[in-house]
Amino acid sequence: MASKIKSLTPCRQGEADIPMQPVRAVLWDADGVLQDTPAGTWDLAISVVSQIPAAITGAAIDEDRIRAVAADMGLGGHVDEVLSVWWTFDVLQPTLEIVASVRAAGVSCYLATNQDSYRAACMRDRAPYDEILDGAYYSCDIRSAKPSAQFFEHIAADLGLAPEQLLFIDDQLANVLGARSAGLNAEGWTHGDGIESLLKLIDAYGIHLA
């Protein structure tokens, strides 16, 4: 589930050891990295989400379920406002341009994000990820969420790559550490850090963009 974006200084930016194996694929987080959700967006909806346990790991959630839960909580008069939260985000074009450059350099790119099934559907409908990325991994489909090692192990196995052949970029420190515990190269970055810092990070892993 998306949360309010918090700035995170990249954990090893500028100090990352070049991996022994070349990076074959980059895994990109959504909120804070590929897309931005305005501050405070989830304030009203988070209480509704809390009533749907395990939503980001596969529990059923759709518009009808959200409406029903909101009504039970006495939020019936705000249900449309609550629903709008799931599809309220702005795609970050500068980051997507870097993604395109990474792919042009011969390195595959995949979405790796914690989302419930309803927001995943909203993202598939509103964002160009199906066209821009080589694939997408949503926690609701994997039935495991970051920072669990199982999330990252599933992706590595599905891609047929060794963990050290993957680079994961996320704005949350816990998720970065979770990826590293699973053997992946992982770095913290959020769009607020600026594109130049992202370019340096990518270059440190041997991905040289034109």
LINQUI-V43332 format. One record per backbone hydrogen bond with DSSP energy under -1.0 kcal/mol. NH is the residue of the N-H (numbers start at 1). CO is the residue of the C=O. Records with the same first field share a line. If there is no record, write none. Layout:
NH = CO + CO
This chain:
15 = 12
24 = 165
25 = 165
26 = 108
27 = 167
28 = 110
29 = 169
32 = 35
33 = 30
34 = 30
35 = 30
36 = 90
41 = 38
43 = 40
46 = 42
49 = 45
50 = 46
51 = 48
52 = 49
55 = 52
57 = 54
58 = 55
59 = 54
66 = 62
67 = 63
68 = 64
69 = 65
70 = 66
71 = 67
72 = 68
73 = 69
74 = 71
75 = 70
78 = 75
79 = 76
82 = 78
83 = 79
84 = 80
85 = 82
86 = 83
88 = 85
90 = 36
92 = 34
93 = 91
96 = 92
97 = 93
98 = 94
99 = 95
100 = 96
101 = 97
102 = 98
103 = 99
104 = 100
105 = 101
106 = 103
107 = 102
108 = 24
110 = 26
111 = 135
112 = 28
113 = 137
120 = 116
121 = 117
122 = 118
123 = 119
124 = 120
125 = 121
126 = 122
127 = 123
132 = 128
133 = 129
134 = 109
137 = 111
139 = 113
141 = 138
142 = 138
143 = 139
144 = 139
148 = 145
153 = 149
154 = 150
155 = 151
156 = 152
157 = 153
158 = 154
159 = 155
161 = 156
165 = 162
166 = 163
167 = 25
168 = 185
169 = 27
170 = 187
176 = 172
177 = 173
178 = 174
179 = 175
180 = 176
181 = 177
183 = 180
184 = 179
185 = 166
187 = 168
189 = 170
191 = 32
193 = 190
194 = 191
198 = 194
199 = 195
200 = 196
201 = 197
202 = 198
203 = 199
204 = 200
205 = 202
206 = 203
207 = 202
